[in-house]
């Protein structure tokens, strides 16, 4: 299915979007003891200061190490059960039926996704559902084709223009996780999406269709879900 495309960070508030609802190199040097005229010491050879400057600074090495550690901090869960999805979603689930889909994302190399959708089992248009999605290697907020809600194809195969609220922001919880938040919700309340971008190109998304779910509740879901996949 296609979700509401995200907007630049400056686009806060209400926006109009077309929505398709559907779907060191180390150099060794030998030391040679030569008896040279000291007057040549100021020639064109590199000074010790210049040689030293070519080595990575401790600060840069530390930054690279921190980035590597952050990139390996999260991993894609094997299943909705392994992600503890039922307990995380809790009372926000509009029904007991869980539909699970997982696997590579078509058209995006090395990208994978796990989708856990809760509903009452209905397939008619307007049936409430709540979906928790884990994505690795792709940004669902930037690519509206990434997140797919299982079982929703019947009512989501038409294109309309709708008003949406878009907000990109931080909280103390997202900062603790090293993540960014983006909220996209239709003005009529028919859909609400909250994207949590994590280090290492991981994303956790909470989506509520045709159900009144507060943004604060969506935040709780993505934060708890992120905790489950944190290594």
VMD Tcl script that draws the C-alpha trace (Angstrom):
set ca {
  {0.00 0.00 0.00}
  {1.02 3.56 -0.32}
  {1.05 5.81 2.68}
  {1.02 9.53 2.93}
  {4.37 10.85 1.70}
  {6.38 12.82 4.18}
  {7.23 16.48 3.76}
  {10.42 18.47 4.49}
  {11.10 19.34 8.11}
  {10.01 22.90 7.51}
  {6.50 21.75 6.54}
  {4.93 21.70 9.96}
  {1.23 22.10 10.48}
  {-1.33 21.37 7.77}
  {-0.30 20.41 4.28}
  {-2.10 19.06 1.24}
  {-0.71 15.77 -0.08}
  {-1.78 13.34 -2.77}
  {-2.41 10.07 -1.00}
  {-2.64 6.75 -2.68}
  {-4.35 4.72 -0.01}
  {-3.56 1.08 -1.00}
  {-1.21 -0.77 0.09}
  {45.63 4.79 8.28}
  {46.78 3.28 5.64}
  {49.83 2.61 7.82}
  {53.09 3.46 6.10}
  {56.14 1.68 7.47}
  {59.35 3.69 7.45}
  {62.86 2.28 7.94}
  {65.14 4.38 10.05}
  {68.46 5.01 8.34}
  {71.32 6.66 10.17}
  {72.86 9.08 7.70}
  {75.54 11.66 8.20}
  {73.94 14.64 6.47}
  {74.81 18.28 6.34}
  {72.50 20.01 8.81}
  {72.01 22.79 6.30}
  {69.80 20.40 4.30}
  {67.40 19.80 7.16}
  {65.22 22.67 6.06}
  {64.72 21.27 2.54}
  {61.48 20.10 0.93}
  {60.91 17.07 3.15}
  {57.66 17.04 5.09}
  {57.99 18.34 8.61}
  {57.06 16.13 11.57}
  {54.06 18.38 12.12}
  {52.77 17.71 8.61}
  {53.23 13.96 8.97}
  {51.41 13.99 12.25}
  {48.49 15.88 10.79}
  {47.84 13.04 8.35}
  {46.97 10.68 11.19}
  {43.33 10.52 12.31}
  {42.60 12.63 15.34}
  {41.35 10.87 18.47}
  {38.11 12.83 18.17}
  {37.40 11.57 14.64}
  {38.23 8.01 15.60}
  {35.86 8.26 18.56}
  {33.05 9.63 16.39}
  {33.46 6.79 13.89}
  {33.36 4.24 16.69}
  {30.20 5.79 18.13}
  {28.50 5.72 14.72}
  {29.40 2.06 14.25}
  {28.03 1.17 17.66}
  {24.80 3.09 16.98}
  {24.32 1.35 13.64}
  {24.43 -2.08 15.32}
  {22.17 -1.10 18.22}
  {18.96 -2.40 16.61}
  {17.92 -5.54 14.78}
  {14.80 -6.61 12.89}
  {12.67 -9.05 14.92}
  {11.94 -12.48 13.45}
  {8.21 -12.37 14.12}
  {5.42 -10.39 15.75}
  {5.63 -12.74 18.71}
  {9.38 -12.13 19.05}
  {8.68 -8.39 18.88}
  {6.06 -8.76 21.64}
  {3.65 -6.90 19.37}
  {0.41 -8.05 21.03}
  {1.49 -6.83 24.46}
  {2.88 -3.57 23.06}
  {-0.25 -2.64 21.13}
  {-2.52 -3.80 23.95}
  {-5.91 -2.11 24.16}
  {-5.18 -0.04 21.04}
  {-5.91 -3.12 18.93}
  {-9.46 -2.84 17.53}
  {-9.76 -6.61 17.44}
  {-8.02 -9.88 18.30}
  {-7.10 -10.91 14.74}
  {-3.39 -10.59 14.01}
  {-2.13 -10.62 10.44}
  {1.63 -10.96 10.07}
  {3.75 -10.38 6.99}
  {7.53 -10.31 6.68}
  {10.26 -10.40 4.08}
  {12.23 -8.26 1.64}
  {10.82 -5.00 0.35}
  {10.28 -5.16 -3.37}
  {12.47 -2.82 -5.37}
  {14.73 -1.83 -2.45}
  {17.97 -3.77 -2.13}
  {18.84 -5.18 1.31}
  {15.60 -3.81 2.83}
  {13.33 -5.97 4.99}
  {10.12 -5.47 6.87}
  {7.91 -7.08 9.51}
  {4.28 -5.98 9.67}
  {1.85 -6.82 12.49}
  {-1.77 -5.73 11.88}
  {-4.57 -6.05 14.43}
  {-8.26 -5.91 13.47}
  {-11.58 -7.63 14.05}
  {-11.09 -9.61 10.87}
  {-13.38 -7.48 8.72}
  {-12.44 -6.58 5.16}
  {-15.07 -3.99 4.30}
  {-14.05 -0.34 3.75}
  {-13.63 1.64 6.95}
  {-12.74 -1.34 9.15}
  {-10.53 -0.11 12.01}
  {-7.02 -1.54 12.21}
  {-3.79 -0.92 14.07}
  {-0.46 -1.81 12.49}
  {3.01 -2.00 14.02}
  {5.77 -2.12 11.40}
  {9.50 -2.76 11.74}
  {11.58 -1.71 8.71}
  {15.29 -2.22 8.04}
  {17.17 -0.58 5.17}
  {14.41 1.75 3.98}
  {12.67 4.90 5.18}
  {8.88 4.41 5.16}
  {8.22 8.10 5.79}
  {10.14 9.04 2.62}
  {8.87 6.19 0.45}
  {5.08 5.83 0.55}
  {5.32 2.40 -1.10}
  {7.31 0.85 1.76}
  {4.78 0.24 4.51}
  {2.07 -2.20 3.52}
  {-0.90 -3.03 5.70}
  {-1.99 -6.66 5.22}
  {-5.62 -7.26 4.29}
  {-6.32 -3.62 3.48}
  {-6.19 -3.85 -0.31}
  {-9.95 -4.05 -0.74}
  {-10.69 -0.55 0.50}
  {-7.44 1.13 -0.45}
  {-7.09 1.03 -4.18}
  {-8.21 4.52 -5.06}
  {-6.45 7.87 -5.13}
  {-7.71 11.05 -3.48}
  {-6.39 14.38 -2.26}
  {-6.67 14.78 1.49}
  {-5.49 17.30 4.05}
  {-2.82 16.00 6.40}
  {-1.01 17.31 9.45}
  {2.75 16.70 9.34}
  {5.06 17.25 12.28}
  {8.71 16.27 12.75}
  {9.95 16.56 16.31}
  {11.95 15.14 19.24}
  {11.11 14.06 22.77}
  {13.29 12.98 25.67}
  {12.44 9.35 24.91}
  {13.38 9.66 21.23}
  {16.65 11.39 22.15}
  {17.45 8.54 24.56}
  {17.01 6.10 21.67}
  {18.98 8.28 19.26}
  {15.90 8.65 17.06}
  {13.67 11.17 15.28}
  {9.88 11.27 15.19}
  {7.55 12.17 12.33}
  {3.78 12.30 12.65}
  {1.46 12.26 9.63}
  {-2.28 12.31 10.20}
  {-5.26 13.05 8.01}
  {-7.34 16.01 9.16}
  {-10.48 13.90 9.08}
  {-8.86 11.43 11.46}
  {-9.16 8.41 9.17}
  {-5.45 7.58 9.50}
  {-2.62 8.41 11.83}
  {1.02 7.43 11.22}
  {3.95 7.87 13.59}
  {7.45 7.08 12.29}
  {10.41 6.57 14.64}
  {13.72 6.69 12.78}
  {16.50 4.85 14.63}
  {20.27 4.60 14.07}
  {21.42 2.06 11.52}
  {18.55 2.73 9.09}
  {15.91 1.10 11.27}
  {12.37 2.41 11.56}
  {9.41 1.60 13.76}
  {6.01 2.75 12.53}
  {2.63 2.77 14.27}
  {-0.46 3.21 12.06}
  {-4.06 3.59 13.16}
  {-6.80 3.42 10.49}
  {-10.37 4.50 11.14}
  {-9.85 4.60 14.88}
  {-9.28 7.47 17.27}
  {-5.80 6.96 18.68}
  {-3.97 9.82 20.37}
  {-0.47 10.74 19.25}
  {0.81 10.09 22.78}
  {-0.42 6.49 22.53}
  {1.34 6.06 19.19}
  {4.53 7.35 20.82}
  {4.28 4.79 23.61}
  {3.91 2.00 21.06}
  {6.92 2.93 18.93}
  {9.14 3.55 21.98}
  {8.25 0.20 23.54}
  {8.69 -1.54 20.21}
  {12.10 0.07 19.74}
  {13.10 -1.22 23.16}
  {12.21 -4.75 22.05}
  {14.55 -4.66 19.03}
  {17.41 -2.91 20.79}
  {20.46 -5.16 21.07}
}
mol new
graphics top color blue
foreach p $ca { graphics top sphere $p radius 0.5 }
foreach p [lrange $ca 0 end-1] q [lrange $ca 1 end] { graphics top cylinder $p $q radius 0.2 }
display resetview
